[in-house]
Amino acid sequence: MTLGAAAVADLLRRYDVRPRRSLGQHFVVDPNTVERVVRCAGVSPGGRVVEIGAGCGALTVGLADAGASVLALEIDDRLLGALEEVTAGRDVEVRHADATDLSAWAPRLEAGTPPGGAWKLVANLPYNVATPLLLDVLDRLPQITEMVVMVQREVAERLAAPPGHAAYGLPSLKVACWARASVLGSVPPTVFWPRPRVSSALLGVRRCPEPAAGNVEELVGLARRAFGQRRKMLRSSLREVVGQAAFEAARVDPTARPGELTVGDWSRLAATVGSGAAESSGVGL
């Protein structure tokens, strides 16, 4: 079963639902796009998938028909009846929840067989919550090991950008602390209804077995200060917290801009600053 434009329009009419801009609602109405997302996500029988913003259930049905057990989250209570209708008889749990409130649904990830096993997040994410939501998932939900999501193209490029790229920033760094991200391809506005005014992309995120650094919180805190003045050299933007000796001890060029540093660079710099060893012992002087 696939839900095309006619089927989605019929559901919305029968349940008296008009898309809300405040919720970022742009429903997928192209079966080929659904198949593409399911394929890119590597969904297979026995897999467990969280879908955020299930909408009318087009992607939900595709995921379930590929054999996955799906936890479908939807914030709009007007759509719950439509979701229940199209997913009837499938291994789908529809839950009315605000996905940005992880406490409302994260405990559910510990249920099932095996308890605490890996989940995938596959979704057409509302543009207005995509970045903070993905970062929260990476930071707080290790059960979710892979993500394949449709987001605004600029968001996808920003989250997947490497050091030195124009789009690289604090969100890119946060992602790199936990995972490897890549833009899997473009998604045209024509596959949605209503059509968005911006281009979309498919973003893939795979969690690493271990974080890229052992001091993620500290390095992100230091990087946040520098990215607040991203055009300045580090010796200027961090002058109140990082001395010359600390830069030398961490092997970080003080004339670099924040967008040039890797996770490893930020980790060493934060560790050196946190220990105070460079200043107190004269290391690097």
Buried (B, 14 or more C-beta within 10 A) or exposed (E): EEBBBEBBBEBBEEBEBEBEEEBBBBBBBBBEBBBBBBEBBEBEEEBBBBBBBBBBBBBBBBBBBBEBBBBBBBBBEEBBBBBEEBBEEBEBEBBBBEBBEBEBBBEBBEEEEEEEEBBBBBBBBBBBBBBEBBBBBBBEBBBBBBBBBBBBBBBBBBBBBEBEEEBBBBBBBBBBBBBEBEBBEEBEBEBBBEEBEEEBBBBBBEBEEEBBBEBBEBBBBBBEBBBEBEEBBBBEBBEEBBBBBBBBBBEBBBEBBBBBBBBBBBBBBBBBBBBEBBBEEEBBE
